[in-house]
Amino acid sequence: MQLIWSSLFTIFACTWTLQHPNLPKQYRDLKPWSHAWWAATIHGVLESGKWMVVTVLAPEVIIAAATNDWQGGGGGGIV
């Protein structure tokens, strides 16, 4: 059982740190612990969780999304 839990933790840690999404909208005007602050925080965590699940189930989707972002940004640099 320990092997399963350590494997799941490793997959979770690797897929969570692998993500490099676009910069999120900055909420400088939000007061900490307000309703809007919580909504923005929960949205960010759920968005990261969604991409983490996609990374585990279909890693090629992440490659396609990164390629799409790179081409949309001009794609002028060497990767």
N, C-alpha and C positions, 0 to 999 in steps of 0.2 A: 504494500500500500504506500509505503514511503517513496518508492520509485515512481509511482504514478503521480503523487503530489509534487515531487521535485521536478518531474517532467512538465507538468502543467504550469508550475510556477515559472520555469525557464521559458516556456513558450509565451506566457503572459508578459514576462519582463522583456523579452526580445521584441515582440510585436508592439508593445507599448512604446519602447524607446526608438523603434525603427521609424516611427511616423515623423514626418517633417511637413505638416500641412502649411498652407499659406497663412500669413499672419492674421490672427483674428481681429475683428473690430475692437478698437480700444475704447474702454468705458471709463474715462477719467472722471466724468461727472457723477458717477455712481457712488453713493455712500456705502461703505462696507456694511455688510449684514442687512442691507435693505432688500425689499422684495425683488427689485430689478437686478441687484447684484447677484442674488441667489439664482434668478432665472438665467442670467448670462453664464454663471459658473456651471450650473447643471447642463445647460446647452452645450458648453465646451466639453464637458466630461462625456456626455452622450455621443457627441460627434466623434470624439477620439475612440470611444468604445465601438462605435459602428465601424470605423476604419480598421480597428484591431480585429474584429470578427471577419471582415472582408479579407484582411491579410492572411489570416489562418486558413480560411476556406478556399480562397482563390487569389493567390499571390500575383497572378498575371494582371489582375485588375489594377493593382497598385502600380505596376510598371506602365500600364497604359495611361493611367491618370498622370503619372510623373512625366511621361513623354508628351502628353497633351499640354500640361502646364509649361514644359520647357519650350515647345513649339509656339505656344501662345505668348511667351515672353520674348520671342525673337529667335531663340535658339542659336545665337551667334557665337557662343563660347564653346570651347572644347570641353567635353565631359570627362 
